[in-house]
């Protein structure tokens, strides 16, 4: 195999891995929004169900949470499937890079796999997690166990243990708690509480759509064609020799 051909194969392989990583992040956005809903807003105004005293959100009341994955999960599967379909079909650039039905199918497959994995590993996280796992590599079992048990079940932060997306949702958690508790001084299970939580949830959904739109366009740029300038440069150098 010639050097330019080898280089193109090498770049194409790694660009495909990078593209798959952005697909992974897109699925994580949907799952994290769903987790945020069932822990905090639940579409009609729930509270964090397992955080302790240091949580910036709503943590001082007991017995008021509704664990709502079924409602949040199914609603978000439909909503984000529609969002992906409309964003891709509405953009010539995205249509050239993605098949909308394939993206929707991969999204739902990834969510099913993630939920199945969490169902299996969640008890294991609680069995093995220790504070010493704080320096574990991202995306490893140890890192996820630490983020979920030591961080999420204490402060409410780290909705998925993802180093790229956690800061965004942690910030939302702090903003929600600050506005609800300190600025508006709302009381749980009142019309004001439900109204605020619902508006906040819609704004969170809009922000997630914007992030997904950005990720789609980044993914559309990651193709073997994007490596052609480098390949052409290498080919010219090879011919010159």
Buried (B, 14 or more C-beta within 10 A) or exposed (E): EEEBEEBBEEBBEEBEEEBEEBBBBBBBBBBBBBBBBBBBBBBBBBBBBEBEEEBBBBBEEEEEBEEBBEBBBEBBBEBBBEBBBEBBEEBEEBEEBBEBEEBBEBBBEBBEEBBEEBEEBBEEBEEEBEEEBEEBEEEEEBBBBBBBBBBBBBBBBBBBBBEEBBEBBBEBBBBBBEBBBEEEEBEBEEEEBBEBBBEBBEEBBEBBBEBBBEBBBBBBEBBBEEBEEEBEEBBEEEEEE
